[in-house]
């Protein structure tokens, strides 16, 4: 099948940049987002608006989705007038939302009954990776389906791998989020320590960001913390969702993840303080507030 028409559902912080790369490559793109205004920039670049996700799937050869929560994924794919029901045989549906592995398997099984292929392909790299086309893309599904979509993935990212059958992309993303959760706590504590010691935090990042402690979090989000920039590259509320998925999956496997559980508690505290729509680097504000409270006791 020659792939001509691409559908894109979800034009948030990351989806908008990712879809832009598809448009720049010269493909015809059909777009839907719950809030139409968030898709206007893409329409100005040539994307064609559709009123429903089903209307996208009816006309597309491949549909990419990147929405907020597993419940949104389930509604888009399996709900009344969902995209599986609307898609034509031979269509490929690619969910790039971070979602539940069990849901990815369910979607794959339901789509197969309609001769529709699916991939679960969550990403890592945040707003910068999406904007620069340098995302890591972790894929679950059939090898032949992956190979058909690989040229599109290469427009969006640099580190791309098929990790196994349906659901394995999501399991890999959970491993990714587990590592980031504890790393973010270390990043915050490291920079707060430097601040309290009277050090220049950028200078600290310059040196430790090139040594054994180097990480994406310290070198990218650490800089934002120092500048007081807590704008979302990835929302705290979505990170809390991801950690919740990982904790539930771990419980099913009878696996204890105390580091993740602790990080989850701190991020839930961030939401309680009203930071849910800030970037994950706003965990700094939680630790800062806690330290100020302790200093005043």
TORKOL-4160 file (C-alpha; in steps of 0.2 Angstrom, whole numbers, padded with zeros to 4 digits, m for minus):
297
<pt num="1" X="0000" Y="0000" Z="0000"/>
<pt num="2" X="0007" Y="0017" Z="m0005"/>
<pt num="3" X="0005" Y="0029" Z="0010"/>
<pt num="4" X="m0002" Y="0046" Z="0005"/>
<pt num="5" X="m0014" Y="0053" Z="0018"/>
<pt num="6" X="m0008" Y="0054" Z="0036"/>
<pt num="7" X="m0020" Y="0057" Z="0050"/>
<pt num="8" X="m0014" Y="0066" Z="0066"/>
<pt num="9" X="m0025" Y="0066" Z="0082"/>
<pt num="10" X="m0018" Y="0077" Z="0096"/>
<pt num="11" X="m0009" Y="0093" Z="0094"/>
<pt num="12" X="m0003" Y="0097" Z="0111"/>
<pt num="13" X="0015" Y="0103" Z="0117"/>
<pt num="14" X="0023" Y="0088" Z="0108"/>
<pt num="15" X="0010" Y="0083" Z="0095"/>
<pt num="16" X="0010" Y="0100" Z="0086"/>
<pt num="17" X="0029" Y="0099" Z="0083"/>
<pt num="18" X="0029" Y="0081" Z="0078"/>
<pt num="19" X="0015" Y="0084" Z="0066"/>
<pt num="20" X="0024" Y="0098" Z="0058"/>
<pt num="21" X="0038" Y="0087" Z="0053"/>
<pt num="22" X="0026" Y="0076" Z="0044"/>
<pt num="23" X="0019" Y="0091" Z="0035"/>
<pt num="24" X="0037" Y="0098" Z="0031"/>
<pt num="25" X="0041" Y="0081" Z="0022"/>
<pt num="26" X="0027" Y="0084" Z="0010"/>
<pt num="27" X="0013" Y="0073" Z="0016"/>
<pt num="28" X="m0005" Y="0077" Z="0015"/>
<pt num="29" X="m0011" Y="0078" Z="0034"/>
<pt num="30" X="m0028" Y="0077" Z="0041"/>
<pt num="31" X="m0029" Y="0084" Z="0059"/>
<pt num="32" X="m0040" Y="0083" Z="0074"/>
<pt num="33" X="m0039" Y="0090" Z="0091"/>
<pt num="34" X="m0052" Y="0092" Z="0105"/>
<pt num="35" X="m0048" Y="0111" Z="0105"/>
<pt num="36" X="m0048" Y="0117" Z="0087"/>
<pt num="37" X="m0038" Y="0132" Z="0091"/>
<pt num="38" X="m0023" Y="0122" Z="0095"/>
<pt num="39" X="m0022" Y="0115" Z="0078"/>
<pt num="40" X="m0023" Y="0131" Z="0069"/>
<pt num="41" X="m0004" Y="0133" Z="0067"/>
<pt num="42" X="m0004" Y="0116" Z="0058"/>
<pt num="43" X="m0019" Y="0121" Z="0047"/>
<pt num="44" X="m0009" Y="0137" Z="0042"/>
<pt num="45" X="0005" Y="0125" Z="0036"/>
<pt num="46" X="m0007" Y="0115" Z="0026"/>
<pt num="47" X="m0015" Y="0102" Z="0037"/>
<pt num="48" X="m0034" Y="0099" Z="0034"/>
<pt num="49" X="m0046" Y="0100" Z="0049"/>
<pt num="50" X="m0058" Y="0085" Z="0052"/>
<pt num="51" X="m0072" Y="0087" Z="0065"/>
<pt num="52" X="m0070" Y="0070" Z="0073"/>
<pt num="53" X="m0056" Y="0057" Z="0075"/>
<pt num="54" X="m0067" Y="0045" Z="0065"/>
<pt num="55" X="m0067" Y="0058" Z="0050"/>
<pt num="56" X="m0048" Y="0057" Z="0051"/>
<pt num="57" X="m0047" Y="0038" Z="0051"/>
<pt num="58" X="m0060" Y="0037" Z="0036"/>
<pt num="59" X="m0048" Y="0046" Z="0024"/>
<pt num="60" X="m0031" Y="0041" Z="0031"/>
<pt num="61" X="m0018" Y="0027" Z="0026"/>
<pt num="62" X="m0009" Y="0030" Z="0043"/>
<pt num="63" X="m0016" Y="0038" Z="0059"/>
<pt num="64" X="m0005" Y="0044" Z="0073"/>
<pt num="65" X="m0012" Y="0048" Z="0090"/>
<pt num="66" X="m0004" Y="0057" Z="0104"/>
<pt num="67" X="m0017" Y="0062" Z="0117"/>
<pt num="68" X="m0017" Y="0064" Z="0136"/>
<pt num="69" X="m0023" Y="0049" Z="0146"/>
<pt num="70" X="m0027" Y="0030" Z="0144"/>
<pt num="71" X="m0045" Y="0035" Z="0145"/>
<pt num="72" X="m0043" Y="0047" Z="0130"/>
<pt num="73" X="m0034" Y="0033" Z="0120"/>
<pt num="74" X="m0048" Y="0021" Z="0124"/>
<pt num="75" X="m0061" Y="0033" Z="0119"/>
<pt num="76" X="m0052" Y="0038" Z="0102"/>
<pt num="77" X="m0048" Y="0020" Z="0098"/>
<pt num="78" X="m0062" Y="0010" Z="0105"/>
<pt num="79" X="m0076" Y="0022" Z="0109"/>
<pt num="80" X="m0092" Y="0025" Z="0100"/>
<pt num="81" X="m0087" Y="0031" Z="0082"/>
<pt num="82" X="m0069" Y="0027" Z="0087"/>
<pt num="83" X="m0055" Y="0026" Z="0074"/>
<pt num="84" X="m0054" Y="0007" Z="0073"/>
<pt num="85" X="m0072" Y="0006" Z="0068"/>
<pt num="86" X="m0069" Y="0020" Z="0055"/>
<pt num="87" X="m0052" Y="0014" Z="0048"/>
<pt num="88" X="m0052" Y="0005" Z="0031"/>
<pt num="89" X="m0044" Y="m0012" Z="0030"/>
<pt num="90" X="m0025" Y="m0010" Z="0028"/>
<pt num="91" X="m0024" Y="0006" Z="0038"/>
<pt num="92" X="m0011" Y="0007" Z="0051"/>
<pt num="93" X="m0014" Y="0016" Z="0068"/>
<pt num="94" X="0000" Y="0022" Z="0078"/>
<pt num="95" X="m0002" Y="0027" Z="0096"/>
<pt num="96" X="0012" Y="0038" Z="0103"/>
<pt num="97" X="0003" Y="0042" Z="0119"/>
<pt num="98" X="0011" Y="0035" Z="0135"/>
<pt num="99" X="m0002" Y="0023" Z="0140"/>
<pt num="100" X="m0006" Y="0006" Z="0148"/>
<pt num="101" X="0003" Y="m0009" Z="0140"/>
<pt num="102" X="m0013" Y="m0019" Z="0143"/>
<pt num="103" X="m0023" Y="m0006" Z="0133"/>
<pt num="104" X="m0011" Y="m0007" Z="0119"/>
<pt num="105" X="m0013" Y="m0026" Z="0117"/>
<pt num="106" X="m0032" Y="m0023" Z="0118"/>
<pt num="107" X="m0032" Y="m0010" Z="0104"/>
<pt num="108" X="m0021" Y="m0022" Z="0094"/>
<pt num="109" X="m0032" Y="m0037" Z="0096"/>
<pt num="110" X="m0048" Y="m0026" Z="0091"/>
<pt num="111" X="m0040" Y="m0018" Z="0076"/>
<pt num="112" X="m0034" Y="m0035" Z="0069"/>
<pt num="113" X="m0052" Y="m0041" Z="0068"/>
<pt num="114" X="m0054" Y="m0027" Z="0055"/>
<pt num="115" X="m0038" Y="m0030" Z="0046"/>
<pt num="116" X="m0031" Y="m0015" Z="0053"/>
<pt num="117" X="m0013" Y="m0015" Z="0060"/>
<pt num="118" X="m0007" Y="m0005" Z="0076"/>
<pt num="119" X="0009" Y="0000" Z="0084"/>
<pt num="120" X="0011" Y="0007" Z="0102"/>
<pt num="121" X="0025" Y="0020" Z="0100"/>
<pt num="122" X="0027" Y="0031" Z="0115"/>
<pt num="123" X="0041" Y="0044" Z="0115"/>
<pt num="124" X="0054" Y="0052" Z="0126"/>
<pt num="125" X="0063" Y="0068" Z="0123"/>
<pt num="126" X="0051" Y="0081" Z="0129"/>
<pt num="127" X="0046" Y="0097" Z="0119"/>
<pt num="128" X="0064" Y="0100" Z="0114"/>
<pt num="129" X="0066" Y="0082" Z="0106"/>
<pt num="130" X="0049" Y="0084" Z="0097"/>
<pt num="131" X="0054" Y="0101" Z="0090"/>
<pt num="132" X="0071" Y="0096" Z="0084"/>
<pt num="133" X="0065" Y="0079" Z="0078"/>
<pt num="134" X="0077" Y="0070" Z="0090"/>
<pt num="135" X="0064" Y="0059" Z="0100"/>
<pt num="136" X="0068" Y="0042" Z="0106"/>
<pt num="137" X="0054" Y="0031" Z="0100"/>
<pt num="138" X="0050" Y="0014" Z="0108"/>
<pt num="139" X="0039" Y="0003" Z="0098"/>
<pt num="140" X="0028" Y="m0012" Z="0101"/>
<pt num="141" X="0020" Y="m0022" Z="0086"/>
<pt num="142" X="0023" Y="m0032" Z="0071"/>
<pt num="143" X="0040" Y="m0031" Z="0063"/>
<pt num="144" X="0033" Y="m0028" Z="0045"/>
<pt num="145" X="0021" Y="m0015" Z="0052"/>
<pt num="146" X="0036" Y="m0006" Z="0060"/>
<pt num="147" X="0046" Y="m0006" Z="0044"/>
<pt num="148" X="0032" Y="0002" Z="0035"/>
<pt num="149" X="0031" Y="0016" Z="0047"/>
<pt num="150" X="0050" Y="0018" Z="0051"/>
<pt num="151" X="0052" Y="0032" Z="0038"/>
<pt num="152" X="0039" Y="0042" Z="0047"/>
<pt num="153" X="0047" Y="0038" Z="0064"/>
<pt num="154" X="0064" Y="0044" Z="0056"/>
<pt num="155" X="0056" Y="0061" Z="0053"/>
<pt num="156" X="0052" Y="0062" Z="0072"/>
<pt num="157" X="0066" Y="0054" Z="0081"/>
<pt num="158" X="0084" Y="0048" Z="0080"/>
<pt num="159" X="0084" Y="0033" Z="0093"/>
<pt num="160" X="0070" Y="0021" Z="0086"/>
<pt num="161" X="0068" Y="0003" Z="0091"/>
<pt num="162" X="0055" Y="m0011" Z="0089"/>
<pt num="163" X="0055" Y="m0018" Z="0107"/>
<pt num="164" X="0043" Y="m0033" Z="0104"/>
<pt num="165" X="0025" Y="m0037" Z="0101"/>
<pt num="166" X="0010" Y="m0025" Z="0105"/>
<pt num="167" X="0012" Y="m0018" Z="0123"/>
<pt num="168" X="0031" Y="m0018" Z="0123"/>
<pt num="169" X="0033" Y="0000" Z="0117"/>
<pt num="170" X="0023" Y="0005" Z="0133"/>
<pt num="171" X="0033" Y="m0007" Z="0144"/>
<pt num="172" X="0049" Y="0001" Z="0138"/>
<pt num="173" X="0042" Y="0019" Z="0141"/>
<pt num="174" X="0038" Y="0013" Z="0159"/>
<pt num="175" X="0056" Y="0009" Z="0161"/>
<pt num="176" X="0061" Y="0026" Z="0155"/>
<pt num="177" X="0049" Y="0035" Z="0166"/>
<pt num="178" X="0054" Y="0025" Z="0182"/>
<pt num="179" X="0072" Y="0030" Z="0178"/>
<pt num="180" X="0067" Y="0048" Z="0175"/>
<pt num="181" X="0057" Y="0049" Z="0191"/>
<pt num="182" X="0072" Y="0046" Z="0203"/>
<pt num="183" X="0084" Y="0056" Z="0192"/>
<pt num="184" X="0073" Y="0071" Z="0194"/>
<pt num="185" X="0073" Y="0070" Z="0213"/>
<pt num="186" X="0092" Y="0069" Z="0212"/>
<pt num="187" X="0093" Y="0084" Z="0200"/>
<pt num="188" X="0082" Y="0094" Z="0212"/>
<pt num="189" X="0092" Y="0090" Z="0227"/>
<pt num="190" X="0109" Y="0092" Z="0219"/>
<pt num="191" X="0104" Y="0110" Z="0213"/>
<pt num="192" X="0096" Y="0115" Z="0230"/>
<pt num="193" X="0112" Y="0109" Z="0239"/>
<pt num="194" X="0123" Y="0120" Z="0227"/>
<pt num="195" X="0111" Y="0134" Z="0230"/>
<pt num="196" X="0112" Y="0133" Z="0249"/>
<pt num="197" X="0131" Y="0131" Z="0248"/>
<pt num="198" X="0132" Y="0148" Z="0239"/>
<pt num="199" X="0138" Y="0140" Z="0223"/>
<pt num="200" X="0133" Y="0146" Z="0205"/>
<pt num="201" X="0121" Y="0132" Z="0199"/>
<pt num="202" X="0125" Y="0134" Z="0181"/>
<pt num="203" X="0144" Y="0131" Z="0185"/>
<pt num="204" X="0139" Y="0116" Z="0194"/>
<pt num="205" X="0129" Y="0109" Z="0179"/>
<pt num="206" X="0144" Y="0113" Z="0168"/>
<pt num="207" X="0155" Y="0101" Z="0177"/>
<pt num="208" X="0144" Y="0087" Z="0184"/>
<pt num="209" X="0134" Y="0087" Z="0168"/>
<pt num="210" X="0149" Y="0080" Z="0159"/>
<pt num="211" X="0154" Y="0067" Z="0172"/>
<pt num="212" X="0147" Y="0051" Z="0180"/>
<pt num="213" X="0132" Y="0061" Z="0185"/>
<pt num="214" X="0128" Y="0067" Z="0168"/>
<pt num="215" X="0109" Y="0065" Z="0163"/>
<pt num="216" X="0097" Y="0073" Z="0151"/>
<pt num="217" X="0088" Y="0079" Z="0167"/>
<pt num="218" X="0102" Y="0089" Z="0174"/>
<pt num="219" X="0109" Y="0096" Z="0157"/>
<pt num="220" X="0092" Y="0101" Z="0151"/>
<pt num="221" X="0079" Y="0103" Z="0165"/>
<pt num="222" X="0092" Y="0108" Z="0177"/>
<pt num="223" X="0096" Y="0124" Z="0167"/>
<pt num="224" X="0077" Y="0128" Z="0167"/>
<pt num="225" X="0077" Y="0126" Z="0186"/>
<pt num="226" X="0091" Y="0138" Z="0187"/>
<pt num="227" X="0082" Y="0151" Z="0176"/>
<pt num="228" X="0066" Y="0149" Z="0185"/>
<pt num="229" X="0058" Y="0142" Z="0169"/>
<pt num="230" X="0044" Y="0130" Z="0174"/>
<pt num="231" X="0035" Y="0130" Z="0158"/>
<pt num="232" X="0029" Y="0113" Z="0152"/>
<pt num="233" X="0040" Y="0103" Z="0141"/>
<pt num="234" X="0030" Y="0089" Z="0149"/>
<pt num="235" X="0016" Y="0092" Z="0161"/>
<pt num="236" X="0017" Y="0086" Z="0179"/>
<pt num="237" X="0000" Y="0079" Z="0178"/>
<pt num="238" X="0005" Y="0068" Z="0164"/>
<pt num="239" X="0020" Y="0062" Z="0173"/>
<pt num="240" X="0010" Y="0058" Z="0188"/>
<pt num="241" X="m0001" Y="0048" Z="0176"/>
<pt num="242" X="0014" Y="0039" Z="0169"/>
<pt num="243" X="0021" Y="0034" Z="0186"/>
<pt num="244" X="0004" Y="0028" Z="0192"/>
<pt num="245" X="0003" Y="0016" Z="0176"/>
<pt num="246" X="0021" Y="0010" Z="0181"/>
<pt num="247" X="0016" Y="0007" Z="0199"/>
<pt num="248" X="0001" Y="m0003" Z="0194"/>
<pt num="249" X="0010" Y="m0013" Z="0181"/>
<pt num="250" X="0024" Y="m0017" Z="0195"/>
<pt num="251" X="0010" Y="m0022" Z="0207"/>
<pt num="252" X="0003" Y="m0035" Z="0194"/>
<pt num="253" X="0021" Y="m0042" Z="0193"/>
<pt num="254" X="0023" Y="m0042" Z="0212"/>
<pt num="255" X="0037" Y="m0030" Z="0210"/>
<pt num="256" X="0042" Y="m0017" Z="0223"/>
<pt num="257" X="0048" Y="0000" Z="0217"/>
<pt num="258" X="0051" Y="0011" Z="0232"/>
<pt num="259" X="0061" Y="0024" Z="0223"/>
<pt num="260" X="0047" Y="0027" Z="0211"/>
<pt num="261" X="0033" Y="0027" Z="0224"/>
<pt num="262" X="0043" Y="0041" Z="0234"/>
<pt num="263" X="0045" Y="0051" Z="0218"/>
<pt num="264" X="0026" Y="0048" Z="0214"/>
<pt num="265" X="0022" Y="0055" Z="0231"/>
<pt num="266" X="0032" Y="0071" Z="0229"/>
<pt num="267" X="0024" Y="0074" Z="0212"/>
<pt num="268" X="0007" Y="0071" Z="0219"/>
<pt num="269" X="0012" Y="0085" Z="0231"/>
<pt num="270" X="0016" Y="0096" Z="0217"/>
<pt num="271" X="m0001" Y="0094" Z="0210"/>
<pt num="272" X="m0009" Y="0098" Z="0227"/>
<pt num="273" X="0001" Y="0114" Z="0227"/>
<pt num="274" X="m0007" Y="0119" Z="0210"/>
<pt num="275" X="0008" Y="0114" Z="0199"/>
<pt num="276" X="0000" Y="0101" Z="0188"/>
<pt num="277" X="0001" Y="0111" Z="0172"/>
<pt num="278" X="0019" Y="0116" Z="0175"/>
<pt num="279" X="0034" Y="0106" Z="0168"/>
<pt num="280" X="0041" Y="0091" Z="0178"/>
<pt num="281" X="0056" Y="0103" Z="0183"/>
<pt num="282" X="0044" Y="0112" Z="0194"/>
<pt num="283" X="0047" Y="0098" Z="0207"/>
<pt num="284" X="0061" Y="0110" Z="0212"/>
<pt num="285" X="0047" Y="0122" Z="0219"/>
<pt num="286" X="0041" Y="0108" Z="0230"/>
<pt num="287" X="0058" Y="0104" Z="0237"/>
<pt num="288" X="0061" Y="0123" Z="0239"/>
<pt num="289" X="0045" Y="0125" Z="0248"/>
<pt num="290" X="0048" Y="0111" Z="0260"/>
<pt num="291" X="0065" Y="0117" Z="0264"/>
<pt num="292" X="0059" Y="0134" Z="0267"/>
<pt num="293" X="0046" Y="0127" Z="0279"/>
<pt num="294" X="0059" Y="0117" Z="0288"/>
<pt num="295" X="0070" Y="0133" Z="0290"/>
<pt num="296" X="0056" Y="0143" Z="0298"/>
<pt num="297" X="0052" Y="0130" Z="0311"/>
